[in-house]
Every structure is written in structure tokens, then in C-alpha cells.
Amino acid sequence: MRIVSPFESGGVVIALELTLGAVVAGPFDVPESTLSGAIARVTAAQRSTPISIH
């Protein structure tokens, strides 16, 4: 799944496809690799954190 995509007039956007629809944020003036790396680190950290439901 590709989350970070180039924006036609410059920068990159975050695009998520969800069951209920799609969400797009941006454009951000950062290199695509920087934003993709940040998202990968956050999602990896989230997976390693136990989830507790109250």
C-alpha cells in the first residue's frame, strides 16, 4: 500500500483508503522518503505497543 504520493503542483500528500472512504492530507513540502519513513516508524511503534480496551 502506498501512503505517501507526489502532488502534481509540488510536495507530497498522505492518502489513506479506509473501509468507509478515503482521507487525503497535504501537500507537505518534504521529500517523499522523509514522510514515508516517519509514517513507517510511527506505525511500527504502534504495532509493538499493547492495546488495552476499557
C-alpha positions in Angstrom: 0.0 0.0 0.0 1.3 3.4 -0.9 0.5 6.1 1.7 2.7 9.0 0.5 2.2 10.2 -3.0 3.6 13.1 -5.0 1.3 16.1 -5.5 1.0 17.5 -9.0 1.9 21.1 -8.1 4.7 20.1 -5.7 5.2 18.4 -2.4 3.7 15.2 -1.3 0.3 14.1 0.2 -0.7 11.4 2.7 -3.6 9.4 1.2 -5.3 6.7 3.2 -8.0 4.4 1.9 -10.3 3.2 4.6 -13.4 0.9 4.7 -15.7 3.9 5.0 -13.9 6.2 2.4 -10.6 7.9 1.8 -8.7 10.6 3.5 -6.0 12.9 1.9 -3.9 15.4 3.8 -1.3 17.8 2.3 0.5 18.8 0.3 3.6 18.8 2.6 6.9 20.4 1.4 9.1 17.5 2.5 10.8 14.7 0.5 8.6 11.7 -0.1 11.2 9.4 1.6 11.2 11.5 4.8 7.4 11.4 5.2 7.2 7.7 4.3 10.0 7.0 6.9 8.2 8.9 9.6 4.9 7.1 8.9 6.7 3.7 8.9 8.3 4.5 12.3 5.0 5.5 13.9 3.1 2.6 12.6 5.8 0.1 13.6 5.9 1.6 17.1 2.1 1.4 17.3 2.2 -2.3 16.4 4.7 -3.0 19.2 2.5 -1.3 21.8 0.0 -3.5 23.5 -3.6 -2.4 23.0 -5.9 -2.3 26.0 -9.7 -2.0 25.6 -11.6 -0.5 28.5 
